[in-house]
Amino acid sequence: MSTQTLTEAKMTHHDLLKDQVAIVTGSGRGIGLAIAKRLANAGATAIITDITEEFASSGAKEITDSGLKAFPTVCNVTDVSSIEKMTEEVMNKYGKVDILVNNAGITKDTLFMRMKLEDWSAVIETNLTSVFKVTQSVIKNMSKANYGRIVNIASVIGMHGNFGQANYAASKAGVIALTKTLAKEYASKNVTCNAIAPGFIDTAMTQKLKPEMKEQYLKFIPLGRFGQPEDVAEAAFYFCTGGSYITGQVIVVDGGMFM
Ligand SMILES: NC(=O)c1ccc[n+]([C@@H]2O[C@H](COP(=O)([O-])OP(=O)(O)OC[C@H]3O[C@@H](n4cnc5c(N)ncnc54)[C@H](O)[C@@H]3O)[C@@H](O)[C@H]2O)c1
């Protein structure tokens, strides 16, 4: 490829999401921030939403510091009024939402026999009911515009279960089923809805696991390393760019751990 063609290819690549607006929940750090960066890198304005002002601002700053477009706003995904406020703010400022990435999530791990109802409810609320709430708030605008890309961050645990993660597994299985239902209901509106099921990704969420547990997981990863947030971001980017004929699917990003 000549230098000129290479430059052109690069420019087109950076333009793929030009003028698009992408909301990513829980994008102050970790996988959400990596996804926001990837979309911004392709020309989108990334709406960085997180539970605190501080998280949202620091995430957005990382993006704007590198010359890309981002806008921080607080959004607690468990709180309908906070969600409505965020959607309204984005609609007033940009007039549309092209991409929604439901990424915010938490764990409260403990064996089933010790799991309290509040551990169950907090994880279901934050990981699953949040997807219902945020999507309800945003999807009507996509539907009207006859365009939308929704990407939900599920987990391989939602497909296979895991010791100590009854709440988390159930929440992520719910996200997968919700993804497929939205895909069916909104396909006629040119809104696609897909999910990503990451395996073990190196973020704050997994950094709190005991070293011996991490060693154990590593043995089951054929690619021999933990995933990076950027590995997940690449799949999200694909759903928002090349994947216009793909809906209702779950792509597993786990280094081959489950196959
Ligand atoms: N790290 C992994 O191995 C892994 C594997 C599979 C799936 N996931 C999923 O990926 C997503 C991102 O996780 P991560 O690993 O980047 O973890 P993380 O803890 O680094 O990031 C989660 C983000 O969500 C935000 N958040 C939490 N509760 C919120 C709320 N109520 N409202 C708004 N924001 C909230 C946090 O402030 C944080 O910025 C989660 O849905 C998680 O379940 C992670």
The ligand as a Tripos MOL2 file, in Angstrom:
@<TRIPOS>MOLECULE
LIG
   44    48     1     0     0
SMALL
NO_CHARGES

@<TRIPOS>ATOM
      1 N1        -13.4380   -7.2220   34.3350 N.am      1 LIG1
      2 C1        -13.9210   -8.3550   33.9100 C.2       1 LIG1
      3 O1        -13.2660   -9.3980   33.9500 O.2       1 LIG1
      4 C2        -15.3150   -8.4170   33.3330 C.ar      1 LIG1
      5 C3        -15.7130   -9.6440   32.7560 C.ar      1 LIG1
      6 C4        -16.9800   -9.7310   32.2210 C.ar      1 LIG1
      7 C5        -17.8330   -8.6520   32.2400 C.ar      1 LIG1
      8 N2        -17.4150   -7.4760   32.8170 N.ar      1 LIG1
      9 C6        -18.3730   -6.3720   32.8210 C.3       1 LIG1
     10 O2        -17.8120   -5.2260   32.2300 O.3       1 LIG1
     11 C7        -18.4260   -4.0570   32.7630 C.3       1 LIG1
     12 C8        -17.3540   -3.0710   33.1940 C.3       1 LIG1
     13 O3        -16.5980   -3.6400   34.2400 O.3       1 LIG1
     14 P1        -15.0730   -3.2760   34.5600 P.3       1 LIG1
     15 O4        -14.3410   -4.5630   34.6170 O.co2     1 LIG1
     16 O5        -14.5990   -2.2110   33.6680 O.co2     1 LIG1
     17 O6        -15.2180   -2.7840   36.0740 O.3       1 LIG1
     18 P2        -14.9170   -1.3860   36.7750 P.3       1 LIG1
     19 O7        -15.3120   -1.6120   38.1810 O.co2     1 LIG1
     20 O8        -13.5240   -0.9490   36.4690 O.co2     1 LIG1
     21 O9        -15.9150   -0.3740   36.0450 O.3       1 LIG1
     22 C9        -17.2830   -0.3350   36.3170 C.3       1 LIG1
     23 C10       -17.7420    1.0980   36.1780 C.3       1 LIG1
     24 O10       -19.1540    1.1380   36.4170 O.3       1 LIG1
     25 C11       -19.4190    2.2120   37.2760 C.3       1 LIG1
     26 N3        -20.6610    1.9890   38.0240 N.ar      1 LIG1
     27 C12       -20.8870    1.1130   39.0260 C.ar      1 LIG1
     28 N4        -22.1480    1.2610   39.4850 N.ar      1 LIG1
     29 C13       -22.7130    2.2630   38.7720 C.ar      1 LIG1
     30 C14       -23.9720    2.9080   38.7910 C.ar      1 LIG1
     31 N5        -24.9320    2.5510   39.6580 N.pl3     1 LIG1
     32 N6        -24.1980    3.9010   37.9170 N.ar      1 LIG1
     33 C15       -23.2530    4.2890   37.0370 C.ar      1 LIG1
     34 N7        -22.0390    3.7250   36.9800 N.ar      1 LIG1
     35 C16       -21.7700    2.7320   37.8380 C.ar      1 LIG1
     36 C17       -18.2170    2.3060   38.1880 C.3       1 LIG1
     37 O11       -18.1260    3.5730   38.8240 O.3       1 LIG1
     38 C18       -17.0780    2.0380   37.1980 C.3       1 LIG1
     39 O12       -16.6330    3.1990   36.5720 O.3       1 LIG1
     40 C19       -19.3370   -4.5350   33.8940 C.3       1 LIG1
     41 O13       -20.6640   -4.6450   33.4270 O.3       1 LIG1
     42 C20       -18.7920   -5.9120   34.2030 C.3       1 LIG1
     43 O14       -19.7630   -6.7540   34.7750 O.3       1 LIG1
     44 C21       -16.1800   -7.3360   33.3640 C.ar      1 LIG1
@<TRIPOS>BOND
     1     1     2 1
     2     2     3 2
     3     2     4 1
     4     4     5 ar
     5     4    44 ar
     6     5     6 ar
     7     6     7 ar
     8     7     8 ar
     9     8     9 1
    10     8    44 ar
    11     9    10 1
    12     9    42 1
    13    10    11 1
    14    11    12 1
    15    11    40 1
    16    12    13 1
    17    13    14 1
    18    14    15 2
    19    14    16 1
    20    14    17 1
    21    17    18 1
    22    18    19 2
    23    18    20 1
    24    18    21 1
    25    21    22 1
    26    22    23 1
    27    23    24 1
    28    23    38 1
    29    24    25 1
    30    25    26 1
    31    25    36 1
    32    26    27 ar
    33    26    35 ar
    34    27    28 ar
    35    28    29 ar
    36    29    30 ar
    37    29    35 ar
    38    30    31 1
    39    30    32 ar
    40    32    33 ar
    41    33    34 ar
    42    34    35 ar
    43    36    37 1
    44    36    38 1
    45    38    39 1
    46    40    41 1
    47    40    42 1
    48    42    43 1
@<TRIPOS>SUBSTRUCTURE
     1 LIG1         1 GROUP 0 **** ****
